[in-house]
Amino acid sequence: MSKQRPAVRAAVAFAGMMVAAGSLAGCTKTDTTSGGSLLQQLQDSGTVTVGFAGEAPYSFEQDGQLTGATVALHREIFKNLGIDNVEGVSTDFGALIPGLQARRFDVVSAGMSILPQRCEQAAFSEPEFNYTTALMVPKGNPANLTDMQSVQQSGVRMAAMTGAIESDYAQQLGIDAMQVASPQDGMDAVANGRADVFALTGISLNWLAKNNPQAPVDVTSSFVAEIDGVPQVGAGGTVFRKEDTELRDAYNAELAKITSDKDKYLSIVGPFGFTAEELPDPNLTTAKLCGGAG
């Protein structure tokens, strides 16, 4: 992990982002051995514990409180399921699914891309967000980078977040990307000259730049990445353990009420910079994404 310089440390949105795992909710493992489904146990306790990786504006800690667009969706949906409290456990993005499998938390709250290899390890909700990629570059974009192919052809030094889809894009394009643990680390790498570009979802990079106006970086226009000429249209969702089908299905039923109502959707996620462009395409289902569509 890079050493963060005070000059480019996130002033508001990422404060305390990389707190020790369990800082918000403790490290108690979820218990499904006491009888009843996980949904029933969560309803009985009134609390669901989510794993998050500090990627604003999806899910992050601000002033000691868990917040973000995904968290806002979770508070609405779980409240409608009779679960009033949402608590968080912070971990690196690449450790979210292993942490879920180890029962360190009940679900993953990270807007995680729905990918076939991830679907082999866990179960996803229906899509909650469409996403596109952008590039964080030094002020003025000296290498004139516009998309993943321009990064590939220019030979610049790229940073990507471990476990994020942009890291997969780099690998598929033969780009030897520096791995960073968090968005903050990626911005620091560009600002400090250790990387020439940091690739991540456009909404995350724009949020990061907006909340760090002193950082000497720019964010390119968002784009749909292409691999072998195929547009990588994707979406993210909440992650569940495969055996927790009752919880996932109940969650999906409440999610559908939100994503089918644009005004309702935007009332929940709009305060975090999301627009109608992020509203999931109803034709791009989790089943299709798990099967390699997109």
Secondary structure as UniProt FT lines:
FT   HELIX           6..8
FT   TURN            13..18
FT   TURN            21..25
FT   HELIX           38..45
FT   STRAND          47..52
FT   TURN            56..58
FT   STRAND          59..62
FT   TURN            63..64
FT   STRAND          65..67
FT   HELIX           69..80
FT   TURN            81..82
FT   STRAND          85..90
FT   HELIX           93..95
FT   HELIX           96..101
FT   TURN            102..103
FT   STRAND          107..113
FT   HELIX           116..119
FT   TURN            120..121
FT   STRAND          123..124
FT   STRAND          129..131
FT   STRAND          133..138
FT   TURN            139..140
FT   TURN            142..143
FT   HELIX           148..154
FT   STRAND          158..161
FT   TURN            162..163
FT   HELIX           165..172
FT   TURN            173..174
FT   STRAND          178..180
FT   HELIX           183..191
FT   TURN            192..193
FT   STRAND          197..201
FT   HELIX           202..210
FT   TURN            213..214
FT   STRAND          217..219
FT   STRAND          226..227
FT   TURN            228..229
FT   STRAND          230..231
FT   STRAND          234..240
FT   TURN            242..243
FT   HELIX           245..259
FT   HELIX           262..269
FT   HELIX           270..272
FT   HELIX           276..278
FT   TURN            282..283
FT   HELIX           286..290
FT   TURN            291..292
//
